Amino acid sequence: MTAPQTTCLYCGKPYAIGPDQCPHCQAPAHQRPQSKLRQFRWFFILLALFCLAMILWLPR
C-alpha cells in the first residue's frame, strides 16, 4: 500500500504527505495539520455567531 501523496506547488512533482518540504526542490509543504484546520473552523463559526448576535442586539 502506498502513502497518500500531494503535488508540490512549485515544481509539480508528487511526494508523500508528511515532510515539511518537497524532497525535489526543497519548497515548504503546504498542508495544514488537521488540528489547526479544526481550530480555524471553530473560530470562524464563533466569529460569525458573534457578529450575528451583535447585528440583532445593537439598536438600529
C-alpha positions in Angstrom: 0.0 0.0 0.0 1.4 3.4 -0.9 1.3 6.5 1.3 -1.0 9.4 0.3 0.7 11.8 -2.0 0.5 15.5 -2.8 1.9 17.6 -5.6 4.4 20.4 -5.0 3.1 23.8 -6.0 6.5 24.9 -7.2 8.0 22.0 -9.1 4.8 20.0 -9.7 6.3 16.7 -8.7 4.4 14.3 -6.4 5.7 13.4 -2.9 4.4 11.7 0.2 2.4 13.7 2.6 4.3 14.3 5.8 7.7 16.1 5.2 7.9 19.8 5.9 9.4 20.4 2.5 9.4 19.0 -1.0 12.2 16.5 -1.4 12.8 17.6 -5.0 13.0 21.4 -4.8 13.1 22.0 -1.0 10.0 24.3 -1.2 7.9 24.4 2.0 5.0 22.0 2.3 1.5 23.5 2.0 -0.6 21.1 4.1 -2.1 22.3 7.3 -2.4 19.9 10.2 -6.0 18.8 10.8 -6.0 20.3 14.4 -5.1 23.8 13.1 -7.8 23.5 10.4 -10.3 22.4 13.0 -9.4 25.3 15.3 -9.8 27.7 12.4 -13.2 26.4 11.5 -14.4 26.8 15.1 -13.0 30.3 15.3 -14.8 31.2 12.1 -18.1 29.8 13.3 -17.9 31.5 16.6 -16.9 34.8 15.0 -19.9 34.5 12.6 -22.3 33.8 15.5 -20.9 36.7 17.5 -21.4 39.1 14.5 -24.9 37.8 14.1 -25.7 38.4 17.8 -24.3 41.9 17.6 -26.4 42.7 14.5 -29.5 41.5 16.2 -28.8 43.0 19.6 -27.5 46.5 18.8 -30.1 49.2 18.3 -31.0 50.3 14.8 
